[in-house]
Amino acid sequence: MINAQDIKNGTCIRMDGKLYFCIEFLHVKPGKGNTFMRTKLKDVVNGYVIERRFNIGEKLEDVRVEHRPFQYLYQEAGDMIFMNQETFDQIPIHRDLVTGVDFMKEGDQVDVIFDASTETVLYAEMPAKTQLKITYTEPGLKGDTATNTLKPATVETGATVRVPLFINEGETIEVDTRDGSYVCRVKA
């Protein structure tokens, strides 16, 4: 059990029979009344975000989680098959439980989060940024760097990313896997 004031980003708690990760918290001390914690919690199973307020001193059931490195091997039906880097065991994880799944290619390293008490997979997440090669985009024109205009580009995983006009087919770009946005061009 943990106190409500100990909640931080990434803290996992069990509430109403479900698991939630804290994605945002704020310690509020109003002029009148008691101090409380305002939090945004993300449901591990369906990804819904809820806002919840906890009084200071309120006891919450925390869940001990473990992060383990896994390598993405291949896709089989709706499951993604991953291999543990230490034991070489292979496990299937449903596609919906993988963040950044549209930007994942074979051999990529992911962080798989387990509930330490039950050894169940909570979710898997890609690194925040990944490098992908552009397989198709409209040709860019030299000097098209003055505006912030973006065009669609298809990357090697099949996902579409909005890129600046000067990016051409065959170039490698860095993509933010959390929201699918273009970060920068990678120089060879």
DOMIVEX-831735 format. One record per residue (C-alpha): residue in three letters; z, y, x. Coordinates in Angstrom, 3 decimals, decimal comma. Each point is the difference from the previous one (the first is absolute). Layout:
# residues N
{rec "ala"; {Z; Y; X}} ...
This chain:
# residues 188
{rec "met"; {0,000; 0,000; 0,000}} {rec "ile"; {-0,752; 3,532; 1,160}} {rec "asn"; {1,063; 3,381; -1,279}} {rec "ala"; {-2,576; 2,209; -1,704}} {rec "gln"; {0,325; 2,663; 2,706}} {rec "asp"; {-1,168; -2,550; 2,616}} {rec "ile"; {-3,475; -0,326; -1,543}} {rec "lys"; {-2,771; 1,018; 2,404}} {rec "asn"; {-3,796; -0,389; 0,051}} {rec "gly"; {-0,826; -3,694; 0,318}} {rec "thr"; {3,325; -1,231; -1,413}} {rec "cys"; {-0,536; -2,993; -2,278}} {rec "ile"; {2,312; -0,441; -3,007}} {rec "arg"; {0,245; -2,470; -2,868}} {rec "met"; {0,381; 1,700; -3,364}} {rec "asp"; {-0,476; -1,413; -3,510}} {rec "gly"; {-1,210; -3,285; 1,498}} {rec "lys"; {-2,833; 1,672; 1,938}} {rec "leu"; {-0,450; 1,047; 3,619}} {rec "tyr"; {-0,675; 3,650; 0,831}} {rec "phe"; {-0,734; 1,851; 3,237}} {rec "cys"; {1,151; 3,591; 0,337}} {rec "ile"; {-2,997; 2,214; 0,794}} {rec "glu"; {1,709; 3,372; -0,430}} {rec "phe"; {3,605; 1,180; -0,285}} {rec "leu"; {1,820; 3,298; -0,381}} {rec "his"; {3,717; 0,688; 0,294}} {rec "val"; {0,734; 2,560; -2,763}} {rec "lys"; {3,151; 2,103; -0,089}} {rec "pro"; {-0,125; 2,230; -3,083}} {rec "gly"; {2,207; 3,081; -0,357}} {rec "lys"; {1,936; -1,676; -2,806}} {rec "gly"; {0,555; -3,708; -0,419}} {rec "asn"; {-0,075; -2,986; 2,274}} {rec "thr"; {-2,351; -0,669; 2,895}} {rec "phe"; {-2,740; -2,567; -0,679}} {rec "met"; {-3,029; -1,670; 1,600}} {rec "arg"; {-3,439; 0,541; -1,533}} {rec "thr"; {-2,344; -2,816; 1,063}} {rec "lys"; {-3,515; -1,285; -0,509}} {rec "leu"; {-0,103; -3,789; 0,049}} {rec "lys"; {-3,100; -2,198; 0,262}} {rec "asp"; {-0,004; -3,356; -1,780}} {rec "val"; {-0,921; -2,692; 2,543}} {rec "val"; {-1,871; -2,202; -2,487}} {rec "asn"; {-2,199; 2,382; -1,993}} {rec "gly"; {0,108; 3,166; 2,119}} {rec "tyr"; {1,315; 2,285; -2,748}} {rec "val"; {2,021; 2,981; 1,168}} {rec "ile"; {3,081; 1,021; -1,966}} {rec "glu"; {2,401; 2,885; 0,449}} {rec "arg"; {3,673; -0,867; -0,090}} {rec "arg"; {3,183; 2,005; 0,418}} {rec "phe"; {3,145; -1,520; 1,537}} {rec "asn"; {3,488; 1,454; 0,108}} {rec "ile"; {1,637; 0,203; 3,419}} {rec "gly"; {2,215; -3,035; 0,549}} {rec "glu"; {-1,992; -2,171; -2,404}} {rec "lys"; {-0,391; -3,532; 1,389}} {rec "leu"; {-3,489; -1,492; 0,280}} {rec "glu"; {-1,119; -3,482; 0,992}} {rec "asp"; {-2,035; 0,282; 3,182}} {rec "val"; {-2,533; -2,572; 1,123}} {rec "arg"; {-0,340; -0,873; 3,651}} {rec "val"; {-3,661; -0,032; 0,979}} {rec "glu"; {-1,748; -1,258; 3,114}} {rec "his"; {-3,298; 1,251; 1,444}} {rec "arg"; {-2,117; -2,651; 1,691}} {rec "pro"; {-3,392; 0,357; 1,713}} {rec "phe"; {-2,840; -1,976; -1,566}} {rec "gln"; {-3,740; -0,179; 0,629}} {rec "tyr"; {-2,554; 0,091; -2,819}} {rec "leu"; {-2,277; -3,066; 0,107}} {rec "tyr"; {-2,146; -0,189; -3,158}} {rec "gln"; {-0,105; 0,429; -3,773}} {rec "glu"; {0,207; -2,940; -2,381}} {rec "ala"; {-0,444; 0,796; -3,730}} {rec "gly"; {2,556; 2,776; -0,769}} {rec "asp"; {2,188; -0,797; 2,995}} {rec "met"; {-0,158; 1,292; 3,550}} {rec "ile"; {0,923; -2,585; 2,661}} {rec "phe"; {2,211; 1,230; 2,846}} {rec "met"; {1,275; -1,735; 3,131}} {rec "asn"; {3,453; 0,552; 1,491}} {rec "gln"; {-0,418; 1,233; 3,579}} {rec "glu"; {3,032; -1,947; 1,250}} {rec "thr"; {-0,061; -3,345; -1,847}} {rec "phe"; {-3,731; -0,137; -0,914}} {rec "asp"; {0,923; -0,892; -3,600}} {rec "gln"; {-2,522; 1,148; -2,589}} {rec "ile"; {1,068; 1,590; -3,278}} {rec "pro"; {-1,969; 1,309; -2,994}} {rec "ile"; {0,859; 3,458; -1,350}} {rec "his"; {-1,563; 1,258; -3,217}} {rec "arg"; {-2,466; 2,845; 0,492}} {rec "asp"; {2,062; 2,383; -2,205}} {rec "leu"; {2,994; -0,265; 2,373}} {rec "val"; {-1,920; 1,265; 3,042}} {rec "thr"; {-0,149; 3,764; 0,571}} {rec "gly"; {-3,259; 1,190; 1,547}} {rec "val"; {-1,769; -3,253; -0,912}} {rec "asp"; {-3,405; 1,724; -0,390}} {rec "phe"; {0,032; 0,966; 3,692}} {rec "met"; {1,121; -3,372; 1,413}} {rec "lys"; {-2,323; -2,076; 2,161}} {rec "glu"; {0,505; -3,438; 1,535}} {rec "gly"; {2,395; 0,016; 2,943}} {rec "asp"; {1,886; 3,151; -1,066}} {rec "gln"; {3,753; 0,083; 0,578}} {rec "val"; {2,187; 0,669; -3,058}} {rec "asp"; {3,708; 0,363; -0,589}} {rec "val"; {1,277; -2,525; -2,580}} {rec "ile"; {3,310; 0,896; -1,643}} {rec "phe"; {2,257; -2,886; -1,061}} {rec "asp"; {3,186; -0,140; -2,080}} {rec "ala"; {2,304; -1,405; 2,707}} {rec "ser"; {2,295; -1,842; -2,432}} {rec "thr"; {-2,704; -1,916; -1,908}} {rec "glu"; {-2,834; 0,039; 2,599}} {rec "thr"; {-2,449; 1,239; -2,651}} {rec "val"; {-2,855; 2,353; 0,832}} {rec "leu"; {0,509; 3,440; -1,513}} {rec "tyr"; {-3,230; 1,608; 1,218}} {rec "ala"; {-2,214; 0,505; 3,041}} {rec "glu"; {-1,184; 3,283; 1,418}} {rec "met"; {-2,741; 1,024; 2,363}} {rec "pro"; {0,703; 2,432; 2,815}} {rec "ala"; {-0,287; 3,615; -1,182}} {rec "lys"; {-3,334; 0,483; 1,817}} {rec "thr"; {-2,851; -2,339; 0,828}} {rec "gln"; {-3,370; 0,357; 1,706}} {rec "leu"; {-3,104; -1,047; -1,939}} {rec "lys"; {-3,721; 0,142; 0,676}} {rec "ile"; {-2,277; 1,750; -2,497}} {rec "thr"; {-2,668; -2,360; -1,349}} {rec "tyr"; {-1,770; 2,466; -2,312}} {rec "thr"; {-0,040; 3,743; -0,634}} {rec "glu"; {-2,607; 2,670; -0,577}} {rec "pro"; {-1,204; 1,465; 3,305}} {rec "gly"; {1,894; 3,043; 1,244}} {rec "leu"; {-1,574; 3,192; 1,244}} {rec "lys"; {0,820; 1,631; 3,302}} {rec "gly"; {2,165; 3,057; -0,515}} {rec "asp"; {1,458; -1,109; -3,365}} {rec "thr"; {3,548; 0,693; 1,142}} {rec "ala"; {0,628; 3,427; -1,506}} {rec "thr"; {1,094; -1,193; -3,449}} {rec "asn"; {2,488; -2,572; -1,223}} {rec "thr"; {-2,644; -1,791; -2,044}} {rec "leu"; {0,395; -3,789; -0,134}} {rec "lys"; {-2,444; -2,819; -0,703}} {rec "pro"; {0,608; -3,682; -0,859}} {rec "ala"; {-0,261; -2,576; 2,778}} {rec "thr"; {0,297; -3,785; -0,196}} {rec "val"; {2,101; -1,612; 2,735}} {rec "glu"; {-0,192; -3,555; 1,385}} {rec "thr"; {2,546; -1,330; -2,537}} {rec "gly"; {-2,126; 1,200; -2,932}} {rec "ala"; {2,326; 2,856; -0,966}} {rec "thr"; {-1,294; 3,522; -0,553}} {rec "val"; {1,523; 2,915; 1,923}} {rec "arg"; {-0,782; 3,707; -0,381}} {rec "val"; {-1,049; 1,336; 3,433}} {rec "pro"; {-1,255; 3,354; 1,365}} {rec "leu"; {-3,773; 0,645; 0,011}} {rec "phe"; {-0,370; -0,419; 3,781}} {rec "ile"; {1,100; -3,685; -0,031}} {rec "asn"; {-2,920; -2,447; 0,352}} {rec "glu"; {-0,605; -3,694; -0,585}} {rec "gly"; {1,245; -2,223; 2,847}} {rec "glu"; {2,839; 2,341; 1,039}} {rec "thr"; {3,623; -1,101; 0,017}} {rec "ile"; {2,547; 2,022; -1,969}} {rec "glu"; {3,758; -0,118; -0,483}} {rec "val"; {1,165; -0,488; -3,600}} {rec "asp"; {3,446; 0,532; -1,546}} {rec "thr"; {0,657; -3,337; -1,771}} {rec "arg"; {2,586; 1,479; -2,386}} {rec "asp"; {-2,451; 2,237; -1,874}} {rec "gly"; {-3,404; -0,901; 1,457}} {rec "ser"; {-0,641; 3,408; 1,511}} {rec "tyr"; {-2,031; 0,807; 3,106}} {rec "val"; {2,151; 0,969; 3,020}} {rec "cys"; {-2,385; 0,493; 2,919}} {rec "arg"; {-3,048; -1,290; 1,854}} {rec "val"; {0,755; -2,480; 2,808}} {rec "lys"; {-1,779; 0,760; 3,260}} {rec "ala"; {-1,423; -3,054; 1,746}} 
